[in-house]
Amino acid sequence: MTVPGDYQAAAVEAMRYDGSDWQRMIALEWPARRNHGKEHAVLRLMISPGDALGLAEVLTHTAMWLKAAAEVERRKFDGN
């Protein structure tokens, strides 16, 4: 579960300890807590640039759908 706080993203370079498998990635970091828990933590994800673009597209689509659904519900209750 997310909690209030700052989200961060950075372009990073990652590789194995011996320098092999070098690649560029997007590092995401956001505040979180376990469901039904109280202890806060930081969730970190490293993802390829292509996958990050796909994730952003899916998140945008889903957020817009939820926003539209909330508006439909609001109008039902308001009678508009």
C-alpha positions, -999 to +999 in steps of 0.1 A: +000+000+000+013+035-007+016+061+020+022+098+018+056+109+007+078+116-022+081+095-054+114+094-071+127+082-105+162+082-119+180+069-149+206+043-138+232+020-152+232-016-137+256-045-142+269-076-124+297-072-099+322-082-127+309-055-150+290-079-173+254-075-184+256-037-184+223-020-191+204+013-186+173+012-165+147+034-148+148+032-110+115+040-093+111+046-055+080+053-035+069+051+001+048+021+011+036-001+039+024-037+040-013-042+038-029-040+073+006-030+087+018+002+102+055+000+095+066+023+066+091+012+040+105+023+006+096+002-024+121+002-052+118-011-087+143-011-116+127-015-150+139-013-186+130+020-204+107+001-228+089-016-200+087+017-181+069+033-211+045+004-212+038+006-175+032+044-178+007+037-206-012+011-186-012+032-154-025+062-173-052+042-190-063+026-157-062+059-138-083+076-165-108+048-164-112+050-126-116+087-128-143+084-154-161+057-134-160+079-103-176+107-123-203+084-135-210+074-099-210+110-088-236+119-115-258+090-105-260+104-069-263+140-080-291+132-105-272+149-134 
